[in-house]
Amino acid sequence: MSLTIAPIGLRAANDYVTQLHRHHGPTRGHKFSIACLDGDRLCGVAIAGRPVARSLDDGSTLEVLRVCTDGTPNACSKLYGAMRRTAREMGYRKVITYTLAEESGVSLRAAGWIMDGTTRGGSWDRPNRERTDRHPVGPKFRWAA
């Protein structure tokens, strides 16, 4: 069967992320979410929102906050490509996302994204703003489209 893209609400996308994402939980908000379908079967979701880093939140940049699939071949690339095209149609000038340093980024490359930089990683926890990290805090690669 061929893969197709469809809209999906944040609650349903977050439910899918909660069930299947390897290292992140649901997002708090979003601009939009999309689903990847293999026939009638949901095989992946992507959630886009404002950039998490305040310095990148310029009103014309969108961040892909989550991409999660059940392992269906090409579902990740299909979602990343659809995110890039949708963001462009909505008027965003740049779309970014991050991968862990140990992830290859092959789905992003296949969808036309380029590596845009690296982050040092680290915790959001600060003495005056304590946080509990429930996600990987190591270095990450930033990708852009």
N, C-alpha and C positions, 0 to 999 in steps of 0.2 A: 504494500500500500504506500501511497505517497504522503509525506508530511505536509500538514497545513497549519496556518497560524490563525488564531481566533482571539477575541478579547476574553478576559477573565477578570472577575472582581478581586480586590485585595484580600478579602477573607478567604476565598477559595485558593488563591495563590499561596497565601501564608500557610494554610492547612497543608498544602502539598509540600512546601518547604519544611514545615515541622516534621512531616513524616519521612522525608528523604534526603534533606541536605546534610552533607558530611560534617560541616563544622560551624554553621550559622543557624540561628533561629529566624523567626519571622521578622519582618520590618514593621516599624511603627506607622509609617505612612508611605504614600507614593504619588507619583504624577499619573502613571498608568501601568497596567500589567497586561501581559499577553500569555497565551497558552500555545503549546505545540501539540497537535493531535495526530495520531496515527490511525486514520479512519475515525472512529468515534472514541477511541481510547486516549485519555490524557496521558502524554508521555513527557511533558516538561512545562515549566513556567519561567517567566522572566519578569522582574519587578524593577521599574525605573523611578527615580526620584531626584530630589535636589542633591547636589554633591555634599557628602558628609564633611569634607574639609571646607571650613568657612572661606578660606582664601580662594577656592575654586568656584564658590557659589556666586557667580556673576550675572545670573539671569539668562545666560545664553548657553550654559553648560548643563548637561543632564548626566546623571550617574546611573549606570545599571547596578542596582544594589544586590540583586540575587538572580542567579540562573541555576535552575535545579531540574535535572531530568532523571528518568529511571534507567538510563543507559541505552536508550534507543539510539542506534547509529544515526549520526547527523543531526540529532535534535538540538544539541547545543549550538552548532553552527547556524542552524535555521533560526533559532531564537536570537542570537547575536546579530545576524543579518537583518532580521525584522526590527529589532530595537534601533539599529543604525538608520534604517530607512524611515521608520516612523518618527524618530526624533528629527530627522532632516525635514520631513513634511510638516512637522509642527513648528519649525522655525529655529530649532536649536542649532547653534554653530559647531558645537563640539559635544561628543558623547564619550564618557570615560567609564572605566571599570577597573577592578583590581583582581589579580590572582596571587595566590601564595607563591613564594619563590620556587617551591618544589613542583608546581603545576606547569605543564608544557606550554599552554596557550595555543595549542594547535587548532582548536575550534575558533578562537578569535582570529587567527591568521587566515583560516579558511573563509571567514566572513568579511575579510578586508580590513581588519583592525591592525594597528601598528603599536609596538611597544613604545611608550612615551616617557618612561622613566622608572625609577625605583623609589621606594620609601624605606626609611630606616626601621619601620615597625615601631613597636612599643605600646605601652598601655595608655589608656585614656585616664587612668587613675592619677590623681594629684592630691597633695595633702589638704588642699582647701576644697576639693571636689572628689570625694572617694567613689571609686567604681569597682565593681567586680567583673573581671574579664572572663567571659564565657566563650571566647573565640580565640583563634590563633593571633598572637601579637608579634610574630616575627616579620622580617622584611617581606615586602610585596612588590609586584610589578604593576605599574599603571599602564593601561592600554587606552588608546584613543581612536576614534573614528570621526 
